[in-house]
């Protein structure tokens, strides 16, 4: 009995498998080489804190273990371990806080205040309030800034330094609450967006934001 073999079909299958294996091995090889470079350069070490983009801002994660294929990170906010492919460190920009040097990080809270309040007064309140938050460092001292003139408010920023970048989100919350309370005491208005309705005759109306 003669069994016919379709060599074109086999070649197509072999080509597809080769391409699939090639892509798979490419990822493995890329992660392996990236891991070697990370170990040689020492750019990322256990104990470092990395800021990863999560779509809603930055997630501070601590490096637990640096492997040949992937790096294990610990995320404090939900107490989970993340396994990140090593090549990610070479394809995306990340902010690293070294555990061997210093872990200082600058934080920032944005706030809007009504136009009737003198900017010098608002900035003085922001700086004084931030200095009272326990985990905000006294040196460098907190710095208040007028950023821009928006439609309904003047937008200010209070910038400050903290010692542990893993606490960035919780310290920002404490600063924000302290600013809100201080504005309430000092009578500083945080305005809502305003809309003005212009009536042209009896039937025409225009809304201006």
KAZIWO-V466554 format. One record per residue. N is the residue number from 1. RES is the residue in one letter. SS is DSSP state (alpha for helix, beta for strand, coil for the rest). Layout:
n:N res:RES ss:SS
n:N res:RES ss:SS
This chain:
n:1 res:X ss:coil
n:2 res:X ss:coil
n:3 res:X ss:coil
n:4 res:X ss:coil
n:5 res:X ss:coil
n:6 res:X ss:coil
n:7 res:X ss:alpha
n:8 res:X ss:alpha
n:9 res:X ss:alpha
n:10 res:X ss:alpha
n:11 res:X ss:alpha
n:12 res:X ss:alpha
n:13 res:X ss:alpha
n:14 res:X ss:alpha
n:15 res:X ss:alpha
n:16 res:X ss:alpha
n:17 res:X ss:alpha
n:18 res:X ss:alpha
n:19 res:X ss:alpha
n:20 res:X ss:alpha
n:21 res:X ss:alpha
n:22 res:X ss:alpha
n:23 res:X ss:alpha
n:24 res:X ss:alpha
n:25 res:X ss:alpha
n:26 res:X ss:alpha
n:27 res:X ss:alpha
n:28 res:X ss:alpha
n:29 res:X ss:alpha
n:30 res:X ss:alpha
n:31 res:X ss:alpha
n:32 res:X ss:alpha
n:33 res:X ss:alpha
n:34 res:X ss:alpha
n:35 res:X ss:alpha
n:36 res:X ss:alpha
n:37 res:X ss:alpha
n:38 res:X ss:alpha
n:39 res:X ss:alpha
n:40 res:X ss:alpha
n:41 res:X ss:alpha
n:42 res:X ss:coil
n:43 res:X ss:coil
n:44 res:X ss:coil
n:45 res:X ss:coil
n:46 res:X ss:coil
n:47 res:X ss:coil
n:48 res:X ss:coil
n:49 res:X ss:beta
n:50 res:X ss:beta
n:51 res:X ss:beta
n:52 res:X ss:beta
n:53 res:X ss:beta
n:54 res:X ss:coil
n:55 res:X ss:coil
n:56 res:X ss:coil
n:57 res:X ss:coil
n:58 res:X ss:beta
n:59 res:X ss:beta
n:60 res:X ss:beta
n:61 res:X ss:beta
n:62 res:X ss:beta
n:63 res:X ss:beta
n:64 res:X ss:beta
n:65 res:X ss:beta
n:66 res:X ss:beta
n:67 res:X ss:coil
n:68 res:X ss:coil
n:69 res:X ss:coil
n:70 res:X ss:beta
n:71 res:X ss:beta
n:72 res:X ss:beta
n:73 res:X ss:beta
n:74 res:X ss:beta
n:75 res:X ss:beta
n:76 res:X ss:coil
n:77 res:X ss:coil
n:78 res:X ss:coil
n:79 res:X ss:coil
n:80 res:X ss:beta
n:81 res:X ss:beta
n:82 res:X ss:beta
n:83 res:X ss:beta
n:84 res:X ss:beta
n:85 res:X ss:beta
n:86 res:X ss:coil
n:87 res:X ss:coil
n:88 res:X ss:alpha
n:89 res:X ss:alpha
n:90 res:X ss:alpha
n:91 res:X ss:alpha
n:92 res:X ss:coil
n:93 res:X ss:coil
n:94 res:X ss:coil
n:95 res:X ss:beta
n:96 res:X ss:beta
n:97 res:X ss:beta
n:98 res:X ss:coil
n:99 res:X ss:coil
n:100 res:X ss:coil
n:101 res:X ss:coil
n:102 res:X ss:coil
n:103 res:X ss:coil
n:104 res:X ss:coil
n:105 res:X ss:beta
n:106 res:X ss:beta
n:107 res:X ss:beta
n:108 res:X ss:beta
n:109 res:X ss:beta
n:110 res:X ss:beta
n:111 res:X ss:beta
n:112 res:X ss:beta
n:113 res:X ss:beta
n:114 res:X ss:coil
n:115 res:X ss:coil
n:116 res:X ss:coil
n:117 res:X ss:coil
n:118 res:X ss:coil
n:119 res:X ss:alpha
n:120 res:X ss:alpha
n:121 res:X ss:alpha
n:122 res:X ss:alpha
n:123 res:X ss:alpha
n:124 res:X ss:alpha
n:125 res:X ss:alpha
n:126 res:X ss:alpha
n:127 res:X ss:alpha
n:128 res:X ss:alpha
n:129 res:X ss:alpha
n:130 res:X ss:alpha
n:131 res:X ss:alpha
n:132 res:X ss:alpha
n:133 res:X ss:coil
n:134 res:X ss:coil
n:135 res:X ss:coil
n:136 res:X ss:coil
n:137 res:X ss:coil
n:138 res:X ss:coil
n:139 res:X ss:coil
n:140 res:X ss:coil
n:141 res:X ss:coil
n:142 res:X ss:coil
n:143 res:X ss:beta
n:144 res:X ss:beta
n:145 res:X ss:beta
n:146 res:X ss:beta
n:147 res:X ss:beta
n:148 res:X ss:beta
n:149 res:X ss:beta
n:150 res:X ss:coil
n:151 res:X ss:coil
n:152 res:X ss:coil
n:153 res:X ss:coil
n:154 res:X ss:beta
n:155 res:X ss:beta
n:156 res:X ss:beta
n:157 res:X ss:beta
n:158 res:X ss:beta
n:159 res:X ss:beta
n:160 res:X ss:beta
n:161 res:X ss:beta
n:162 res:X ss:beta
n:163 res:X ss:coil
n:164 res:X ss:coil
n:165 res:X ss:alpha
n:166 res:X ss:alpha
n:167 res:X ss:alpha
n:168 res:X ss:alpha
n:169 res:X ss:alpha
n:170 res:X ss:alpha
n:171 res:X ss:alpha
n:172 res:X ss:alpha
n:173 res:X ss:alpha
n:174 res:X ss:alpha
n:175 res:X ss:alpha
n:176 res:X ss:alpha
n:177 res:X ss:alpha
n:178 res:X ss:alpha
n:179 res:X ss:alpha
n:180 res:X ss:alpha
n:181 res:X ss:alpha
n:182 res:X ss:alpha
n:183 res:X ss:alpha
n:184 res:X ss:alpha
n:185 res:X ss:alpha
n:186 res:X ss:alpha
n:187 res:X ss:coil
n:188 res:X ss:coil
n:189 res:X ss:coil
n:190 res:X ss:coil
n:191 res:X ss:coil
n:192 res:X ss:coil
n:193 res:X ss:coil
n:194 res:X ss:coil
n:195 res:X ss:coil
n:196 res:X ss:beta
n:197 res:X ss:beta
n:198 res:X ss:beta
n:199 res:X ss:beta
n:200 res:X ss:beta
n:201 res:X ss:coil
n:202 res:X ss:coil
n:203 res:X ss:coil
n:204 res:X ss:beta
n:205 res:X ss:beta
n:206 res:X ss:beta
n:207 res:X ss:beta
n:208 res:X ss:beta
n:209 res:X ss:coil
